[in-house]
Amino acid sequence: MEATAQEVDATVRAAHAARASLADRAVRSAFLRTAAEQLEAAKDGLVETADAETALGPVRLTGELARTCFQLRAFADIVDEGAFLDVIINHPDDTATPPIPDLRRYKVPLGVVAVYSASNFPFAFSVAGGDTASALAAGCPVVVKAHPDHPALSELVAKVLRRAAAAHGIPEGVVGLVHGFEAGVELVKHPLVAAAGFTGSVRGGRALFDAAAARPTPIPFHGELGSLNPVVVTEAAAAERAEAIGSGLAGSMTLGVGQFCVKPGLVLAPNGAAGDRLLKSLTDAVSDTDAGVLLDHRMRDNFIAGVAERAELPEVESPVTPGAGGEHTVSAGFLTVSADKLAEEGAYDLLLEECFGPVTVVARYEDEDEVRSVLSRLPGNLTATVHLSSEEAAGEGRGAELLAELTPLAGRVLVNGWPTGVAVAPAQHHGGPYPATTSTSTSVGGTAIERWMRPVVYQGAPEALLPPELRDDNPLGLPRRYDGRLER
């Protein structure tokens, strides 16, 4: 049932009222760990409901729930360690030019965070996903706008989180949930919402981003909107292992029926015998892939129309034709085109746009200049990949140059791998230049917590008035930089 404007207001106000309950870091970390434990305890019912709504399958969903619980515990560890507070203390120094007063800096939570769930990850990018986990870890209550593809699961997960909150004396309003398109619009406009996290389409994300910026008080909007995830295969790499690259590409582009945000959607492969071998391997592997179910019929319709429109372009070929696989399924496939068609603005620009589902475009290039020309036309991406030969990987040839060319295009640059599979790790970055994301932040990994905090500096404040995080005796035992020295 869609939430009314009044219901959105009440939900946001309940979350806002719960802020103080998250002030104690020990309570926050315990809450996150309890949430993970209770999600695991409810696994069977949650997975069954998720499968009924998404048809993603129990194996995939069980793994995704495990990832979600891992994220919650990882952020609990980050909260316990305390380095995310970024404590810096400078004592007065009259000899400096200009003189330095007593300065003490750390980060504080922004306030209520609006979280917009994704369709393709009903656990890991939804009610208890990374945006929620990182916001709660930062000390921010959340209000989640449920995705319409899994409303029942959203309600169940929200109940689990609220039970976990209650177990630690935290008001259940700390995790709010609303349904409906208009509710999502009302949410980003609410004056008590301090920031927003979104995963979805360019169209929907940009509309919310603009609404967040147009508020009387604009707020940070961290949106993941879409990505082509280009792959460059050098001629030497194709000559060395064409078959392995072809089969690896097939596995990556069809994983999860091509419904991952990091699916490789454009591949620059060489002309010639080595490139032909790569295409044969790709053809064989994709031909053996079973038809699959997309998350909803709207996505299925968009996929079928999108691949048909691309396939109708002159000189575009379909070695394995993607499209309708049955009444409810789609079949995987790929398109090929000469890379020079993509080097200049025109009708072929459509091939440089993401098509959500199990399809990729293989652009065959003649030389390095064509590769540079195509790369120069690409928008921002979450990932960019290069496949090098063993000699190129050892520093011979254009390996380093290609890495430098790909770096401005993406937040994660891969060598001799595939972008599907986003590890939850401290060094991970899941973001990229616009339109991949609307900010420079990550939505996966430990530094995702930074999105929901802001720095504050106290100048000349008496020790007795300072929060314990900024006192000289460091009663909380926090990592900090103290007069220029890093203290652990």
SESE-640102 format. One record per atom (N, C-alpha, C): x, y, z. Coordinates in steps of 0.05 Angstrom, whole numbers, plus 5000, padded with zeros to 4 digits. Each point is the difference from the previous one (the first is absolute). Layout:
N
XYZ ...
This chain:
488
501749765000 498350245000 501850255000 499450194982 501750234997 499650195024 502250115009 499950195023 499050274991 498450125017 499150284994 502250195009 499650254993 501950215009 500150025030 497749965012 499850025030 501549765012 499849774988 501449765010 503150034996 500850114978 502850054996 501150205022 498550215005 500750195020 500349875027 498149845008 500149875026 502349815002 500649864978 502349815001 502650145002 500350224986 502550165001 500350125028 497950105011 500150125027 500749795022 499049764996 500749795019 503049934998 501050004976 502949944996 501650235012 499250254995 501450235011 500149995031 497849915012 499949995029 501849795012 500849814983 501649775010 503050064998 500850244991 502950064996 501749965025 499050105023 501649985024 500549725009 498349814993 500449725008 502349874986 501050134979 502449894985 502650145008 499850175020 502450165007 502349835011 499349795015 502149835012 501049804979 502650014995 501149824979 499749705008 500349945025 499749725008 497249904995 498050175005 497249924994 499649964970 501250184984 499749974971 501149754990 502549935008 501349764990 498549755009 499150015025 498449765010 497549974984 498650224993 497649994984 500549884973 502250084987 500649904973 500649705002 501449915020 500649715003 497449845006 498350115016 497549865006 498349994975 500050214984 498549994975 501049784982 502649974998 501149784984 499149735010 500249965027 499249755012 497149934995 498350205002 497149954997 499249974971 501450124982 499549954971 500849714993 502249915012 500849724995 498049815012 499050065023 498049835013 497449984984 499450224985 497550004984 500549934971 502349894994 500949954973 498049864983 499049775009 498249844983 497650154991 498650145017 497750154993 500650234982 502350135006 500850234983 500649924972 501649794997 500849904974 497549914984 498249865013 497649904987 498450244989 499650205016 498550244992 501550144977 502650035003 501550144979 499849854973 500249745001 499849844975 497350034987 497950005017 497350034989 499650264986 501450215010 499650274988 501950064977 502449875000 502150084981 500849774981 499449755006 500849774984 503149994997 501550115019 502949994998 501149735009 498549835013 500949745008 501149995028 499549785014 501049985028 503050015003 501549894981 502950005003 501150284999 499250154979 500850284997 499150165024 497649975009 498950165022 501249945027 500649745004 501449925025 502750135001 501550004978 502650134999 499850295005 498050134988 499750295003 499250075029 498449835013 499450065028 502549975017 501749804994 502549975015 501850254996 500050114976 501650244995 498850235016 497450025002 498750215015 500849995029 499949765011 500849975029 502950065004 501749934981 502950065001 500350315001 498550144983 500250294999 499350125027 497949905012 499150115026 502249965021 501249775000 502249945020 502550164994 500650044974 502350164992 499750295010 497750114997 499650275010 500050015030 499149795013 500249995030 502950025008 501849854986 502850015006 501150284996 499250134978 500950284995 499150185022 497649985009 499050165022 501749965025 500649755007 501549945024 502850114998 501249994976 502850104997 500150305003 498250144988 499850295004 501650174981 501549894982 501650164982 498350174981 497649914995 498250144981 499350285011 500350055026 499550265011 502150214992 502349904990 502150174989 500850225020 500749925024 500750195021 502850124995 500150275000 502550154996 500250225021 502250005014 500350205021 502650164995 499750274999 502350174999 500050195024 502249995016 500350195022 501050264990 499750215016 500950274990 502950014994 500750154979 502850044992 500350284991 501150175018 500350294994 502350054981 501849804996 502350044982 499249964971 497749884995 499249954972 499050264987 500150014974 499150244985 497749924981 497550085005 499250155024 499949825024 499750105024 499949845024 497749804999 500449765012 498049795000 498750015028 497450035001 498649985026 499549715007 498749955022 499249735008 497749914981 500549794984 498049904981 499649705004 497449925002 499449725004 497749934981 500649804982 498249944978 499149705002 497449964995 499149724995 497550024984 498749774995 497749994983 497549925016 497850134992 497449945014 498049914979 497949855009 498049914981 498350234989 499149964975 498450214987 497150025011 498849775005 497249995008 498649784985 497450024996 498449804987 500949964970 500549754993 500849934972 497749864986 499350104976 498149864983 501549804983 499149755000 501249784985 498049904979 500850004975 498349904978 501049734991 498449795004 500849734995 500349954970 501849804994 500449914972 498349764995 499449964974 498449764992 501649755000 502650024991 501549764994 501549875024 500050145023 501249895024 498050045023 498149825003 497950045020 500949985029 502449915004 501250005027 502350215002 502049974983 502550155003 499850304993 498050074983 499650284994 497150085005 499049905022 497250065007 499850085029 497949905014 499450115027 502349975019 501449775000 502249965018 502750014985 500050124977 502450004983 502250195009 501950054982 502350165007 499450285007 498050134987 499450285007 498950015028 498149825007 498949995027 502149945021 501749794994 502049925020 502050235005 500950134979 502050215003 498850245013 497450064994 498850235013 499549965030 499149765007 499649945028 502750005015 502149904987 502750005011 500950285006 499350184982 500850285003 498450145023 497849875008 498450135021 497550134988 499349934976 497750124986 497649814999 497750075009 497649844995 499450004970 498549804991 499449984972 497049974995 499150114977 497349944990 500449884972 499249764996 500449864975 497550024983 500450074975 497949984980 500249734987 498149825006 500149734991 499749994969 501449804988 499749974971 497449844995 498550084979 497549874995 500249714991 502549914993 500349724992 500249815023 500450105024 500149815023 498950145025 497450075000 498850145023 499749835024 499249754997 499649825023 502749955014 502049954985 502749955012 500950255015 499550234988 500850255013 498750035028 497549935002 498650025025 501249805020 500649764991 501149805018 502850085011 501750104982 502750085008 499950245019 498250194994 499750235018 499249915028 498249805002 499249905026 502349885015 501749854986 502449895012 501850215011 500550214985 501750225009 498850145024 497450035000 498850145023 500149835025 499749744997 500349825024 502950025011 501950014981 502850035009 500450265014 498850214990 500350265013 498750005028 497749885002 498649995026 501649855021 501549804991 501649845018 502250165014 500650244989 502150175011 498850275009 497450015004 498850245010 499850224980 500249934975 499850204978 497250014990 498750234997 497350014990 499849874972 497749864996 499749864974 499950204977 499350255005 500050204979 502750064988 502149895011 502750054989 500349894972 498249804993 499949894973 497150034990 499650204983 497350044989 499849884972 497649954991 499549884974 497550124988 500350094975 497750104985 499949874972 497649994989 499549884974 498850214981 500749984974 498650174980 501850214988 499450064974 501650194985 499850285013 497650095005 499650265012 501350025027 499949785015 501450005026 503050054997 501249894979 502850044995 500650294995 498350144985 500350284994 499750175026 497949935015 499650155025 502349965019 501249775000 502249935018 502450184995 500850034975 502450154994 499650305005 497450085000 499450295005 499650065029 499849805018 499350055028 502250165013 499350215015 502050185012 501849865021 499049785012 501749865020 501749794988 499849944975 501849824986 502650144993 502349895009 502550144998 501849914977 499449764989 501649894978 498449774988 500849914976 498649784987 502049834985 499449744999 501549804985 498149864981 500849974975 498349894979 501549814983 498749784991 501149824980 497749944981 500450074974 497949954981 500750124973 498050094985 500450104973 501050294999 501150074977 500950284996 497650195002 497849924987 497650185000 498950045028 499649795015 498950035027 501950135019 502549924998 502050115018 500550304995 500150074974 500450294994 497750175009 497549904998 497750155010 500250055030 500749795015 500350045029 502450185007 502249974985 502450165004 499350304996 498550064979 499250274995 498150105022 498249835010 498250085021 501650065026 502149845005 501650045024 501550264999 500950074975 501550264997 498150245000 497449954993 498250234997 498650075027 500549845021 498850065026 500950275010 498550135018 501050255012 502749965014 500349765012 502649925011 500849754984 501850034980 500849764984 501449805018 499849754993 501249785015 501849834982 502049865011 501649824984 498249774990 500449944974 498549784988 502149814987 500349775012 502049804990 498549794983 500050054974 498549824982 501849844982 499349744997 501249834980 498049964978 500750104976 497950034979 500349814976 502349914994 500349824977 502949994990 500749794985 502849974992 500249814977 501850074981 500549834977 502249805005 501950075018 502249825009 501649904976 501550174986 501449924976 502349815006 500649834981 502249815001 501750044975 502750015004 501850024977 501749745000 500049864978 501649764997 502250064980 502550005009 502250064981 500449774980 501250064978 500549804980 501749775011 502050085016 501949805011 498549825020 498150125016 498549835019 498249814985 498750094978 498349824985 501649784987 502450064990 501749804988 500949795021 500450095024 501049825022 497849825011 497550115004 497949845013 497250084991 499550004975 497550094989 497649845011 500449745001 497849835009 499250055029 502050045017 499550065028 498650275004 500850194984 498850275002 497149984990 499549864978 497349984990 498149865019 500949785012 498249865019 499750165026 502150145008 499850175024 498150234996 500150124977 498150214993 497149905000 499649774989 497349884999 498949965029 501749905017 499249955028 499350265014 501650214995 499650255014 497550154990 499650004973 497750154989 497349875005 500049745004 497549855005 499549945030 501950065017 499749955028 497550155011 498349855014 497650135010 498150104979 500149874976 498450084977 500750294992 502650065003 501050264991 498950245016 499049955024 498750215016 501850125022 502650004995 501950125019 500950274989 500350195018 500850274992 502850014988 501649795005 502849994989 500249804977 497849924988 500149834976 501650134978 501949874987 501550124978 498250034976 499450254993 498150064978 501350084974 502650055000 501450074976 502849885001 500849864979 502649874999 501450084974 502450115003 501750074977 501949764995 499549864979 501649764993 501350044973 502449894995 501450044975 498749854977 500450124976 499449854976 502249794995 499649824981 502149814995 499449735012 501849814996 499649725008 499649975030 501550155017 499849975029 497250105009 499150224988 497450105007 497849824991 500449874977 498049804991 499849765019 502349925011 499949785019 498550085025 500550255009 498550105023 497049994996 499250104976 497150004994 498849724998 501549824990 499049724998 499649895028 501950055018 499849905027 497650135014 499650274996 497850145011 497349894989 500049954974 497649894987 499249735012 502049835003 499449735010 499050015029 501250175016 499350015028 497250135004 499550224986 497450145002 497849824989 500549854979 498049824988 499249795020 501749925018 499449795019 498750115026 499550275001 498850125023 496949984999 498849905021 497149975000 498750285002 497550014989 498450245003 499450045029 499650255008 499650075028 497850205003 499150045025 497850185007 501250265010 499150224988 500850265011 498250085024 500850215013 498750065026 497050084997 499350124978 497250064996 499550034970 497450014992 499350014972 500850274987 500150215016 500950264989 502849984990 501749875017 502849974992 500349814976 498349795000 500149824977 499250154974 497950155001 499150154977 502250204990 501350145019 502150194993 502449854988 500649775011 502349844989 499449924971 497749884995 499349914974 500050234980 498850225007 499950234983 502850124995 501650015022 502650114998 501949854982 500049735002 501849854983 499050004971 497450014996 498950014973 500950264986 499850225015 500750264988 503050014994 501649885016 502950004995 500749814976 498649774999 500649814979 499250104972 498150195000 499050114974 501950214988 502050095015 501950194989 501549884977 500650154979 501549894977 502849895009 500649774989 502649875004 500449905029 497949995015 500149875026 499149714996 501649815010 499349724997 499449875027 498649784999 499249855024 500949714998 502549945007 500949724998 498349825018 499150105023 498049865016 497950215007 497649964990 497950215002 498850005028 500250235014 498750035026 497150084996 498449945020 497250094998 498249825016 497549974991 498049845014 500749704999 500249885023 500649725001 497549835004 497950125008 497449865005 498050205010 497849915011 497950195008 501050185022 501749905018 500950165023 503050035001 501549874982 502949995001 501350164978 502650055002 501650124979 502449824994 500950014976 502449854992 502450194998 502349905007 502550164999 501050014972 501650204994 501250034974 501950234999 501250054977 501850234998 499950114971 500850254997 500150134975 502850074993 500650024974 502750084992 499750244981 502150175000 500150234983 502950094996 500550134979 502750114996 500550235019 502250015013 500650215020 499950284988 500650034974 500050264988 497250135000 497949835002 497350115001 499550145026 501449935021 499650125026 501850245005 501950054982 502050205005 498950294996 497850034986 498950264995 497150015008 499050245007 497250035009 498149934978 497849875006 498149934980 498149795010 498749854980 498049805007 501149785017 502649944998 501149785015 500550065030 499450255008 500350075028 498349835018 497849894989 498349825015 501649765011 502049914986 501749785008 501850075024 500150265006 501650095023 498350055024 497549924999 498250025023 499549725012 499750005027 499549745013 497449884991 500049744995 497549844995 499949795022 498150035018 499949845024 499049724993 501649805003 499449724993 502349864988 499749754992 502249834990 500850064972 501350234995 500950074973 502550175003 501949974981 502350184999 500550074971 501550214995 500850094973 503049964997 500749854980 502949964994 500750174976 501750205005 500950184979 502849914991 500249934974 502549904989 501750244990 502550025011 501750224992 502349914983 501050194984 502349954982 502750075013 500050215016 502550105011 499550145026 502250095013 499850135026 498650274998 500250144977 498750264997 496949965002 498949794989 497249955002 499249955029 501649865015 499549955028 499950275015 501950174995 500150265014 497650174992 499249994975 497750164991 497449915014 499649745002 497649915013 500150065030 502249955013 500250065029 499550305006 500950174982 499750295004 497150095000 498249834989 497250074998 498249885022 501249845017 498549875021 499350185023 497649965012 499450155025 501349865023 499450105024 501149885024 498949735006 501649835012 499249725006 500849915028 498749795009 500849885025 502649854997 500449864978 502449854995 501050034972 502549944996 501349984974 502149785002 500149834979 501749765001 501949994976 502449915005 501849954977 501149725003 500149854978 501249744999 502650024985 502249945014 502750024989 501349734997 502049984983 501649764999 501949995024 501349775004 501949985022 502350194997 500950054976 502250194996 499050285006 497650074991 498950275005 499650045030 499149805013 499650025029 502650045015 502249904988 502650035012 501350274995 498650174985 501050274995 500950064972 499849804982 500750044972 497550084984 500450184981 497750084984 498450225012 497450004994 498250235007 498549955026 500749815016 498549945024 499550245018 502250145008 499850225018 498550234987 500450044974 498650214985 497049955000 499249754996 497149935000 498850055027 501449925021 499050065027 499550295004 501950174991 499750295002 497750104984 499449884977 497750094984 497349925012 500049775014 497549915013 499550135027 502050095013 499750115027 498050235001 500050204982 498050215001 497149914996 499749764990 497349914992 498549865022 501449905021 498749825019 501150025028 498449905019 500949995028 501649755007 499749794984 501549755004 501149914973 502649974999 501349924975 501249725004 499249814983 500849725003 502049924979 501849835007 501949894981 499649695000 499549894976 499749714997 498049875019 497750145002 497849895016 497450084988 497949975016 497350084991 498650155022 498550214993 499050195020 497849895018 498549804991 497849895016 501249875025 498850065023 501249915025 501350245014 498650135018 501150245014 500649925028 502549955006 500849915027 499450225021 499049915023 499650185022 502550015016 501650214996 502750015012 500750295006 501850055018 500750285007 500950164976 501549884982 501150154977 498150014976 497649895002 498250004977 499050284994 499650054974 498650254992 498049924979 497450055006 497849954982 498750274993 501150134980 499050264992 501650084976 499550234989 501550094977 499050274990 501350114979 499150264990 497149984989 498650235001 497350014990 499949904971 497949844993 497549945014 500249745017 502349885003 500249765017 499050075028 501050225011 499050105026 499950305000 498550115018 499750295002 502050125020 501749845012 502050115018 502549834997 502150085014 502549854998 500249785021 497949955015 500149815022 499449714990 500449815018 499449724994 497649915015 498549814989 497849885014 500749725011 502449904995 500949745010 502750045013 500549875022 502650025014 499850195024 502149995016 500050155025 499750304997 501050114979 499950304998 497350104992 498049814995 497350094994 498850155024 501049965023 499050145024 500550304998 502050094985 500750284998 497850174988 498249874984 497950154987 498150135019 499849895024 497950085019 501050165023 502450124997 501350155022 501150264989 500450195018 501350254993 502050085022 502150144992 502050085020 499250245016 500850005025 499650245018 502650055014 500750255002 502550085014 499250185024 501049935023 499850175024 502650165003 499750265002 502450175003 499950145027 502249955016 500350145026 498049905020 498849774997 498049905019 501449895024 499050075025 501349895024 499749705001 501949865010 500149715001 497449895013 499050135021 497749905014 497550004983 499950174979 497750024983 500149834975 502349884995 500349854975 498749735002 499049894977 499149725000 502449825006 499549765012 502249835008 501849924976 498950004976 501649924976 502450204996 499750245010 502050214994 501750085024 499849865022 501650075023 502849894999 501850145013 502849934998 500649725011 498649925021 500649745012 498749774985 498550064979 498949804982 498649775015 497950075016 498749805017 498849764984 499350054975 498849794984 502049834984 502650075003 502149854987 499850004969 499450234989 499550024971 502650044985 500249884975 502250084983 499750304993 502250144999 499950284994 502750114991 499950244989 502550154993 500250225020 502249985016 500350185024 502650164996 499650264995 502350184994 501749884977 498749914980 501549904977 500849715001 499749875023 500849725003 497649824999 500249784984 497949814999 500149815024 497950005016 499949835024 497949784996 500849755005 498249774998 499149915027 
